[in-house]
Amino acid sequence: MLPDMQDEEETIDTPEADEPEVGQEPDHVPDHGEAMRIAEALLFAAAAPLSAEDLAGRLPEGADVDRILQDLSELYALRGVNLVRVAGKWTFRTASDLSFVLARDVVEQRRLSRAAMETLAIIAYHQPVTRAEIEEIRGVATSKGTVDTLLETGWIRLRGRRKAPGRPVTYGTTSGFLEHFGLDAIEDLPGLEELKGAGFIEGRVPSDFSVPVPSDADALREDEDPLEDEPQQPLDMHRSEAGEE
């Protein structure tokens, strides 16, 4: 005679199907190749460089933006256009060795005077800097017109006011300066050895000579006050351009 069958059914414990395991990736991971195509289209169509955050907001959710940018950079490294990072953002630029091909199509900007170039360089390396400090470094007067020209280009900006008698305006560079000169950050400006190698500094250099380490941080320094809500004029409006070299 067969043994009695147990009335109770055996139960088998199974994990809940809808409960993800610890460390498990989400069910839907966007296709990397498709995300690259979207990013490529966005960068080509953009009128200005895009940040990683700009791209992340327009790519499929979960897309690996850093990997996408790295892969696009490698993909275009040997092509006629390169994906480069300027002022902390990303854009396509003509390959540097092919710039001569498009030279005739570039709208030539007004050439800056020697005084303007010197002033721009001093602001870039010594910012925040006042007009009086620029004149002290250059050794000659700096006209209002020179500062106005640099403000019009969008390469320099009014930062604040020095905590000193007369509360003179302080100047600094902008992201437009970095974009125009193809720099990712102000720290990419050439140092002493690079300037020597490029021929900008010739002969023996004094032992105490050094090139400042530039910084364009937005935060005001301890010796600066905010501009407040006052008309943004370059500085002494009554000074003439006479005497500038």
Phi, psi and omega in degrees: 000136183290146178294154180297137176283140177288135182288330184275133178280140176286142179247143180247124179284125177234144179293148177298132184293328186270357184264112182289146177286159180297130179082359180287138180289154179299156184301321184249113175249122184299146179295124185296318181297320179292320178297323177296319179297319179295314179299319179300315180296318180298316182292322179293322185276344185292137178281344180217160178306147180249142176274166177299326179292321177301315181292318182301325181288347183241359177265162177305144181301133179093357180294140180273093187297317181299316179293321179299314180295320178296315181293321178294321179299316179292323181296322184263004186301324184252015181263180181289337173237147181240147172272117184234160178253122178229135180052035178078006180235173187243141180202159175270133178228149175302137178305136187302328182280357179246007184300331181295333182294325184260006185303320184290339184267354182277132176285116185286126178280160179300131181290135178280145176290167178300320180298319181293319179295318178296317180296317179298317180296319180295318179297317182298316185274331188250002184302145357284137186220144179265168179297320179297322179291325176297316180294324179295320180288317181287329182086004178220166179291147177247119186286157175300323181298324179295314179294319178300318180299317181291326176293321181294327179291340183083013182268340176232163181216161173278125183267304184191206178231136179291139176281076183208164179307133182087346180044061182294151180289143174255147183243152175211172180273170182241174174294333177297326176297314180297317182295318182295320183265009174066036181254138176283322180213158182297335179293348179279356175300145183297143176269191185300311183295322179293321178294322176296314182297330180276355178087010180281338178236118183241159178076188182283137181257133178306148184298332182267007181280135178211156176260126182299151173273110188286154176212130179244031180304139182290331183297135179292147177283172180297333182264018179239144171249155177293157180290336184065200182258066180240158180303132183271091178248142189306316177175219186302106185287342184273352184280140181269170179274357181293141177094353179278144177249000000 
